[in-house]
Amino acid sequence: MGKEKVLHDLDKLLLDVSVEADSELYQLLFTRRQDLAAAQKKSDLVMAQAELSERLAYYLMTHQYQAPQSVIAFGYQLAGAPHKWQGVLPTLQMLALSLLGMGK
């Protein structure tokens, strides 16, 4: 997900009355929104999205998925974001080693 889309979705969640009523959930989303807004590099953005995804998943699990439907839907939507970068680093490392002749 792009930075602007995630920030927009988080802003909508933070304005949701049912999210505001749950101080723990509100604080989690508010803090992670600040982290995302501060991300300048692509790697920082990916890390911030991964952190948001992990913390939100943990919140949902520890609260038996008792959260506003909009938060659950956002969590599912966001869940795939960190995983799309999962194979990038090992691939780059293998390429670098092969270029150096060390991959044998």
C-alpha positions as CSV (number, residue, x, y, z in Angstrom):
1,M,0.0,0.0,0.0
2,G,1.2,3.5,-0.8
3,K,2.0,5.9,2.0
4,E,-0.8,8.3,1.2
5,K,-3.4,5.5,1.1
6,V,-2.3,4.1,4.4
7,L,-2.3,7.6,6.0
8,H,-5.7,8.4,4.6
9,D,-7.1,5.1,5.9
10,L,-5.6,5.7,9.3
11,D,-7.1,9.2,9.4
12,K,-10.5,7.7,8.7
13,L,-10.1,5.1,11.4
14,L,-8.9,7.7,14.0
15,L,-12.1,9.7,13.3
16,D,-14.3,6.6,13.8
17,V,-16.3,7.0,17.1
18,S,-15.9,3.3,18.0
19,V,-12.1,3.6,17.6
20,E,-12.0,6.7,19.7
21,A,-13.9,4.8,22.5
22,D,-11.1,2.3,22.8
23,S,-8.1,4.2,24.1
24,E,-5.6,1.4,23.6
25,L,-6.6,0.9,20.0
26,Y,-6.7,4.7,19.3
27,Q,-3.2,5.2,20.8
28,L,-1.8,2.3,18.7
29,L,-3.2,3.7,15.5
30,F,-2.2,7.3,16.4
31,T,1.4,6.4,17.2
32,R,1.9,4.2,14.1
33,R,0.3,7.0,12.0
34,Q,3.0,9.4,13.2
35,D,5.7,6.8,12.4
36,L,4.3,6.4,8.9
37,A,4.1,10.2,8.3
38,A,7.7,10.6,9.4
39,A,9.0,7.9,7.0
40,Q,11.1,9.5,4.3
41,K,12.8,6.5,2.6
42,K,11.1,3.5,1.1
43,S,12.8,1.3,3.6
44,D,11.5,3.4,6.5
45,L,8.0,3.2,5.0
46,V,8.1,-0.6,4.7
47,M,9.4,-0.9,8.2
48,A,6.7,1.4,9.6
49,Q,4.0,-0.5,7.7
50,A,5.4,-3.8,9.0
51,E,5.4,-2.5,12.5
52,L,1.8,-1.3,12.2
53,S,0.7,-4.6,10.7
54,E,2.4,-6.6,13.5
55,R,1.1,-4.5,16.3
56,L,-2.4,-4.4,14.9
57,A,-2.4,-8.2,14.4
58,Y,-1.2,-8.6,18.0
59,Y,-4.0,-6.3,19.3
60,L,-6.6,-8.2,17.3
61,M,-5.4,-11.5,18.6
62,T,-5.2,-10.5,22.2
63,H,-8.7,-8.9,22.0
64,Q,-10.2,-12.0,20.3
65,Y,-10.9,-9.9,17.2
66,Q,-13.3,-7.7,19.2
67,A,-12.7,-4.5,17.3
68,P,-14.6,-2.3,14.9
69,Q,-15.1,-4.0,11.5
70,S,-13.3,-1.1,9.8
71,V,-10.2,-1.9,11.9
72,I,-10.3,-5.6,11.1
73,A,-10.8,-4.9,7.4
74,F,-7.8,-2.4,7.5
75,G,-5.7,-5.0,9.3
76,Y,-6.4,-7.6,6.6
77,Q,-5.7,-5.1,3.8
78,L,-2.4,-4.1,5.4
79,A,-1.3,-7.6,6.3
80,G,0.2,-8.3,2.9
81,A,2.3,-5.2,2.7
82,P,5.4,-6.3,4.7
83,H,5.4,-9.7,3.0
84,K,5.8,-8.4,-0.5
85,W,9.4,-7.3,0.4
86,Q,10.3,-10.5,2.2
87,G,12.3,-12.0,-0.6
88,V,14.0,-8.9,-1.8
89,L,17.1,-8.9,0.6
90,P,18.1,-12.5,0.1
91,T,17.8,-12.1,-3.7
92,L,20.0,-9.0,-3.6
93,Q,22.5,-10.8,-1.3
94,M,22.7,-13.8,-3.7
95,L,23.2,-11.5,-6.7
96,A,26.0,-9.6,-4.9
97,L,27.8,-12.8,-3.9
98,S,27.5,-14.2,-7.4
99,L,29.0,-11.0,-8.9
100,L,31.9,-11.2,-6.5
101,G,32.4,-14.9,-7.4
102,M,31.6,-16.0,-3.9
103,G,28.3,-17.6,-4.6
104,K,29.8,-21.0,-5.4
